[in-house]
Amino acid sequence: MTGSSDPLFNPLAYPLHVSQGRDIRAGHLRGCWLEFADLVQTTLTEDRVFMQAIEAARSRGSLLSDQKLGNLFLVLRYAMAADAPIFEFGSYRGGSAVFMASIFKSLARTSRVYAFDTFEGMPITDAVRDLHSEGDFHDADLGGLREFIASHDLGDHLSVIQGRFDETLPDVLTGGVSPGVLHIDCDIYEPIKYVIRTCAPHMRDGGHIILDDPLHGSCLGAFDAVQEVLVREMALTAEQAYPHLVYRYPPLRAD
Ligand SMILES: C[S@@+](CC[C@H](N)C(=O)[O-])C[C@H]1O[C@@H](n2cnc3c(N)ncnc32)[C@H](O)[C@@H]1O
């Protein structure tokens, strides 16, 4: 069903079809082939860059499914600007962050992942909207993550930013870093609203906002944040709904 000659695997072919500010064809292809054509097992396992990155993610430990790692791979390798920074909000043990950094290292790109987390567990959560509680994910093992980054020579592609997002993000943005991708995997309502509103004015043209959590049964607070900020405030239309909810910001312009 897929092949390396397909536009999905040709960075020069993007955007594939712009409609309502998003690349609807890219969202369809990634989503359908990951969900219905077993793209990870049939195609991506043949890709050395993907396999090295997934090995890094699994050995450090990630909560992301193979399908979600496959989707991140397709966006990073083919659909985003080659030098754009990634901001990850919610890194925990660092699995998805080392996955993305490993891709950039293998491809000899200059991109860097900024991994934002307390690395000491969740802050206070919304008692009504969120099922997660303060202190969940407290066993992140930041020392182990730093050792992993050093021993796998990922330091040129991965920066650890420790602290609550509202304490750390303003300094990174003031330093002039403009994200090309937001990978938001922090599960809870208020921080998701905060990072989208704060990052949006700084995002590069063609930016992707990739949300891990809103379609999970335990993360209605994350979906509330999406509906409130991305849908009602920013009037965005989703590019993809499986395995991630993906939006584009600034919205793409049709030629
Ligand atoms: C589901 S885990 C991330 C999983 C990770 N991406 C992986 O590859 O396994 C969610 C993380 O979000 C972090 N988090 C949630 N809200 C935060 C906030 N306001 N500031 C910093 N970290 C936060 C938690 O500490 C937790 O480690």
The ligand as a Tripos MOL2 file, in Angstrom:
@<TRIPOS>MOLECULE
LIG
   27    29     1     0     0
SMALL
NO_CHARGES

@<TRIPOS>ATOM
      1 C1          2.9180   11.3430   30.3420 C.3       1 LIG1
      2 S1          4.3590   12.0170   31.0100 S.3       1 LIG1
      3 C2          5.3900   12.2800   29.5650 C.3       1 LIG1
      4 C3          5.7560   10.9960   28.8420 C.3       1 LIG1
      5 C4          6.9600   11.0870   27.9170 C.3       1 LIG1
      6 N1          6.7710   11.9950   26.8110 N.3       1 LIG1
      7 C5          7.3890    9.7330   27.4170 C.2       1 LIG1
      8 O1          8.0480    9.6500   26.3530 O.co2     1 LIG1
      9 O2          7.1430    8.7230   28.1210 O.co2     1 LIG1
     10 C6          3.8060   13.6320   31.4900 C.3       1 LIG1
     11 C7          4.8680   14.5270   32.1210 C.3       1 LIG1
     12 O3          4.3760   15.8730   32.1210 O.3       1 LIG1
     13 C8          5.0100   16.5620   33.1920 C.3       1 LIG1
     14 N2          4.2750   17.8130   33.4890 N.ar      1 LIG1
     15 C9          2.9330   18.0020   33.5370 C.ar      1 LIG1
     16 N3          2.6430   19.2840   33.7990 N.ar      1 LIG1
     17 C10         3.8260   19.9380   33.8980 C.ar      1 LIG1
     18 C11         4.1720   21.3200   34.1280 C.ar      1 LIG1
     19 N4          3.2330   22.3030   34.3110 N.pl3     1 LIG1
     20 N5          5.4840   21.6520   34.1620 N.ar      1 LIG1
     21 C12         6.4380   20.7050   33.9670 C.ar      1 LIG1
     22 N6          6.1660   19.3810   33.7500 N.ar      1 LIG1
     23 C13         4.8660   19.0060   33.7090 C.ar      1 LIG1
     24 C14         5.0000   15.5320   34.3270 C.3       1 LIG1
     25 O4          5.9940   15.8290   35.2770 O.3       1 LIG1
     26 C15         5.2290   14.2070   33.5670 C.3       1 LIG1
     27 O5          6.5800   13.7980   33.6520 O.3       1 LIG1
@<TRIPOS>BOND
     1     1     2 1
     2     2     3 1
     3     2    10 1
     4     3     4 1
     5     4     5 1
     6     5     6 1
     7     5     7 1
     8     7     8 2
     9     7     9 1
    10    10    11 1
    11    11    12 1
    12    11    26 1
    13    12    13 1
    14    13    14 1
    15    13    24 1
    16    14    15 ar
    17    14    23 ar
    18    15    16 ar
    19    16    17 ar
    20    17    18 ar
    21    17    23 ar
    22    18    19 1
    23    18    20 ar
    24    20    21 ar
    25    21    22 ar
    26    22    23 ar
    27    24    25 1
    28    24    26 1
    29    26    27 1
@<TRIPOS>SUBSTRUCTURE
     1 LIG1         1 GROUP 0 **** ****
